[in-house]
Amino acid sequence: MRDCIVIGSGVAGLRAGIELKRLGIDVAIFTKDKASESNTNYAQGGIAVCLSKNDNFDLHIKDTLIAGAGLCNKKSVEILVKEGPDKVKELIDWGCQFDKNENGELNFTKEAAHSVNRILHANGDATGSEIERTLLNKAQKESIEINEHYRLIDLLVENKRVIGAKFHNLKENTLNYIYAKSVVLATGGYAAIYNHTTNPSLTTGDGIASAFLAGCTVEDMEFVQFHPTALNYKKAPSFLLSESMRGEGAILINDKGERFMEKYSKQLELAPRDIVARSIFSEMQNNLKDHVYLDISHLDSEFVKKRFPTIYHECLKYGLDITKEPIPVSPAAHYTMGGVKTDVDCKTNISGLFACGECACNGVHGANRLASNSMLEGLVYGARAA
């Protein structure tokens, strides 16, 4: 029997595993696909953190509470914001290469509903991939055992205490019972159950479902964030067009070429995600269309290619050049605020069972997550779970 197993290999699961190992606890990670296949790996926008001289904790807390529509747990938010800088500095120490400006300083950008520039990004729009790479490298250096292609079937519970988990070993097509004194769930959300989603197909809420069936309380399951701007073009997948595009000056227009956000919010394209998504949906209904357009073609083409290389090349696959033309977009299921109810130490109502990251709900996001707070949550609460 192990001391602990961590289920999931995104930012929260890896950070939990690394911290457990540093504490001298016998730990193994189990993950549904290959270790790098997670929502983290596909995250484009960045990581929000209070490290800029123009920022402060109160501003970041306020922005998070406003975006959460008044339904955040303030204590959870304060922990996220105040513990975040040290966790990001630690990530940098481990080799994470965030983009820097011409002076060699960290380059902070702005996204919707943020009052100041506080978003760090890597390789333009490949932040998640860089964070995943860094954490996997650190896990390997710490000699953490990572078991790939293990799909969670059930949590094993006796007398209201977790004793392990049952997995489907997808490679060998066998059932495996793994026993442990404690379990950390970091299995991600459930946005892939929607027809239009920015998530990889594996994010089907297995961890949340298993916890619920084992007797865990789940909370805020109705709060599903739709990203406003996912590619909506012929047979192309619902590929995410990052929030950062609007942060850099991209605008939303309808099929008549009219900029329309001024009808819906004073913050225009930089309103919180829920407002922008509903505004786009209203515009689609009013014009009997299944999409609107995101236009960044008025910016310098070389800047756009450098800042958004992933998006540029992905759209080009389908004959769309974001430097020259507006791109058809519509909202798509993106992030789930609800999940397994936990306290600020990631404890559930089942003894020995902890949850962190997108599968957990500690109230940090309220009804609507502030852009780029999810990576920070994974780092902060993954470590707290450990």
Long-range contacts (C-beta under 8 A, 24 or more apart in sequence): 1-164, 1-179, 1-180, 1-181, 2-26, 2-27, 2-28, 2-178, 2-179, 2-180, 2-181, 3-27, 3-180, 3-181, 3-182, 4-180, 4-181, 4-182, 4-183, 4-184, 5-29, 5-30, 5-164, 5-165, 5-178, 5-180, 5-182, 5-183, 5-184, 6-30, 6-183, 6-184, 6-186, 7-31, 7-152, 7-165, 7-183, 7-184, 7-185, 7-186, 7-187, 7-207, 8-32, 8-38, 8-185, 8-186, 8-187, 8-188, 8-207, 8-357, 8-359, 9-35, 9-36, 9-37, 9-38, 9-136, 9-146, 9-186, 10-38, 10-39, 10-40, 10-41, 10-132, 10-186, 10-188, 10-357, 10-358, 10-378, 11-38, 11-40, 11-128, 11-131, 11-132, 11-135, 11-357, 11-375, 11-378, 11-379, 11-382, 12-186, 12-356, 12-357, 12-358, 12-360, 12-377, 12-378, 12-379, 12-381, 12-382, 12-385, 13-184, 13-186, 13-187, 13-356, 13-357, 13-382, 14-132, 14-135, 14-136, 14-138, 14-139, 14-382, 15-87, 15-135, 15-378, 15-379, 15-382, 15-383, 15-386, 16-184, 16-186, 16-354, 16-356, 16-382, 16-383, 16-385, 16-386, 17-139, 17-144, 17-184, 17-386, 18-135, 18-138, 18-139, 18-142, 18-144, 18-386, 19-382, 19-383, 19-385, 19-386, 20-184, 20-386, 21-139, 21-142, 21-143, 21-144, 22-142, 23-386, 25-386, 27-144, 27-145, 28-144, 28-145, 28-146, 28-147, 28-178, 29-139, 29-144, 29-145, 29-146, 29-147, 30-147, 30-150, 30-152, 30-165, 30-167, 30-178, 31-146, 31-147, 31-148, 31-149, 31-150, 32-149, 32-150, 32-151, 32-152, 32-170, 32-187, 32-202, 32-206, 33-148, 33-149, 33-202, 34-148, 34-149, 35-136, 35-146, 35-148, 36-132, 36-133, 36-136, 37-200, 37-202, 38-132, 38-188, 38-200, 38-202, 39-128, 39-188, 39-189, 39-199, 39-200, 39-203, 39-358, 40-128, 40-131, 40-132, 40-375, 40-378, 41-128, 41-129, 41-132, 42-128, 42-129, 42-198, 42-199, 42-200, 42-240, 43-127, 43-128, 43-129, 43-131, 43-374, 43-375, 44-125, 44-126, 44-127, 44-128, 44-240, 44-242, 44-244, 44-310, 44-311, 45-111, 45-119, 45-121, 45-125, 45-127, 45-242, 45-243, 45-244, 45-371, 45-372, 46-109, 46-111, 46-119, 46-120, 46-121, 46-122, 46-127, 46-244, 46-372, 46-375, 47-88, 47-119, 47-120, 47-121, 47-127, 47-131, 47-372, 47-375, 47-376, 47-379, 48-84, 48-111, 48-114, 48-118, 48-119, 48-370, 48-371, 48-372, 48-373, 48-375, 48-376, 49-84, 49-85, 49-88, 49-118, 49-120, 49-376, 50-81, 50-84, 50-85, 50-118, 51-85, 51-88, 51-89, 51-106, 51-108, 51-118, 51-120, 52-106, 52-108, 52-116, 52-117, 52-118, 54-116, 54-117, 55-108, 55-116, 55-117, 55-118, 57-81, 57-82, 59-115, 59-116, 60-118, 62-115, 63-113, 63-114, 63-115, 63-370, 64-364, 64-365, 64-366, 64-370, 64-373, 65-366, 66-113, 66-272, 67-113, 67-272, 67-273, 67-366, 67-368, 67-369, 67-370, 67-371, 68-365, 68-366, 68-367, 68-368, 68-369, 68-370, 69-274, 69-366, 69-367, 69-368, 70-366, 70-367, 71-220, 71-363, 71-366, 71-367, 72-363, 72-364, 72-365, 72-366, 73-344, 73-362, 73-363, 73-364, 73-366, 75-344, 76-344, 76-362, 76-363, 76-364, 77-364, 79-344, 79-364, 79-380, 79-384, 80-364, 80-373, 80-376, 80-377, 80-380, 80-381, 83-380, 83-383, 83-384, 84-376, 84-379, 84-380, 87-376, 87-379, 87-380, 87-383, 88-120, 88-376, 88-379, 91-131, 91-134, 91-135, 91-379, 94-134, 94-135, 94-137, 94-138, 95-134, 95-137, 95-138, 96-122, 96-130, 96-131, 96-134, 97-122, 97-123, 97-130, 98-122, 98-127, 98-130, 99-123, 99-124, 109-244, 109-247, 109-248, 110-247, 110-270, 111-243, 111-244, 111-246, 111-247, 111-270, 111-371, 111-372, 112-243, 112-246, 112-247, 112-267, 112-269, 112-270, 112-271, 112-272, 112-273, 112-276, 112-371, 113-267, 113-270, 113-271, 113-272, 113-273, 113-370, 113-371, 114-370, 114-371, 119-244, 119-247, 119-371, 119-372, 121-244, 123-309, 123-310, 124-306, 124-307, 124-308, 124-309, 124-310, 125-242, 125-244, 125-307, 125-308, 125-309, 125-310, 125-311, 126-309, 126-310, 127-375, 128-375, 131-375, 150-176, 151-206, 152-187, 152-206, 152-207, 152-210, 153-210, 154-210, 154-213, 154-214, 155-183, 155-210, 155-211, 155-213, 155-214, 155-350, 155-353, 157-214, 157-215, 157-350, 157-353, 160-215, 160-350, 160-351, 161-350, 161-351, 161-352, 162-214, 162-350, 162-351, 162-352, 162-353, 163-352, 165-210, 181-352, 182-352, 182-353, 182-354, 183-352, 183-353, 183-354, 184-346, 184-354, 184-355, 184-356, 184-385, 184-386, 185-210, 185-211, 185-340, 185-353, 185-354, 185-355, 185-356, 185-359, 185-360, 186-355, 186-356, 186-357, 186-359, 186-378, 186-382, 186-385, 187-357, 187-359, 188-357, 188-358, 188-359, 189-335, 189-336, 189-339, 189-358, 189-359, 190-336, 191-224, 191-333, 191-334, 191-335, 191-336, 192-333, 193-333, 194-224, 194-332, 194-333, 196-230, 196-232, 196-238, 196-330, 196-331, 196-332, 196-333, 197-238, 197-332, 197-333, 197-334, 198-227, 198-230, 198-238, 198-239, 198-240, 198-332, 198-333, 198-334, 199-333, 199-334, 205-336, 205-359, 207-340, 207-355, 207-359, 208-339, 208-340, 208-359, 211-340, 211-348, 211-350, 211-353, 211-355, 211-359, 212-340, 214-350, 214-353, 215-349, 215-350, 216-340, 216-341, 216-348, 216-349, 216-350, 216-353, 217-340, 217-341, 217-348, 217-349, 218-338, 218-339, 218-340, 218-341, 218-361, 219-338, 219-339, 219-340, 219-341, 219-361, 220-337, 220-338, 220-339, 220-361, 220-363, 220-367, 221-336, 221-338, 221-339, 222-338, 223-336, 223-337, 223-338, 223-365, 223-366, 223-367, 223-368, 224-333, 224-335, 224-336, 224-337, 224-338, 225-273, 225-274, 225-333, 225-334, 225-335, 225-336, 225-337, 225-368, 225-369, 226-273, 226-274, 226-277, 226-331, 226-332, 226-333, 226-334, 227-273, 227-277, 227-331, 227-332, 227-333, 227-334, 227-335, 228-273, 228-276, 228-277, 228-279, 228-280, 228-329, 228-331, 229-276, 229-280, 229-294, 229-329, 229-331, 230-329, 230-330, 230-331, 230-332, 230-334, 231-314, 231-315, 231-318, 231-320, 231-327, 231-328, 231-329, 232-290, 232-291, 232-328, 232-329, 232-330, 233-291, 233-318, 233-320, 233-327, 233-328, 234-318, 236-317, 236-318, 238-332, 239-311, 239-314, 239-315, 240-332, 240-334, 241-294, 241-311, 241-327, 241-329, 242-308, 242-311, 243-273, 243-371, 243-372, 244-307, 244-308, 245-294, 245-296, 245-308, 245-311, 246-270, 246-276, 246-294, 248-296, 248-299, 248-307, 249-296, 249-298, 249-299, 250-294, 250-295, 250-296, 250-299, 251-294, 251-295, 251-296, 251-298, 252-276, 252-279, 252-280, 252-292, 252-293, 252-294, 252-295, 252-329, 253-292, 253-293, 253-295, 253-326, 254-283, 254-287, 254-289, 254-292, 254-293, 255-287, 255-289, 255-292, 255-293, 256-287, 260-292, 272-368, 272-370, 273-334, 273-368, 273-369, 273-371, 274-367, 274-368, 277-331, 280-329, 280-330, 280-331, 281-330, 281-331, 284-330, 290-330, 291-328, 291-329, 291-330, 292-328, 292-329, 292-330, 293-326, 293-327, 293-328, 293-329, 294-326, 294-327, 294-329, 295-325, 295-326, 295-327, 296-322, 296-323, 297-322, 297-323, 297-324, 297-325, 297-326, 335-369, 335-374, 337-361, 337-365, 337-366, 337-367, 337-368, 337-369, 344-384, 345-384, 345-385, 346-381, 346-384, 346-385, 354-385, 355-385, 356-381, 356-382, 356-384, 356-385, 357-381, 357-382
